[in-house]
Amino acid sequence: MEINSHLSAQVAQLQQTLQMGILDKSLNMGAAGAVEMLEDMSAQQPAAHPYKGQIIDIQA
């Protein structure tokens, strides 16, 4: 019976290690995606203001 509980504890530890590895990889991929998105945003030209520099007629 002691062997069974020992193996069960090892399986539980292996599952936890695997889950932490998957979580770590997922977080790294998410961080890399965020960095790439921010780099792409800084490379873009700023958007033109919708009305600044234009003549707007406000007479009713």
Secondary structure, 3 states (H helix, E strand, C coil): CHHHHHHHHHHHHHHHHHHHHHHHHHHHHHHHHHHHHHHHHHHCCCCCCCCCCCCCCCCC
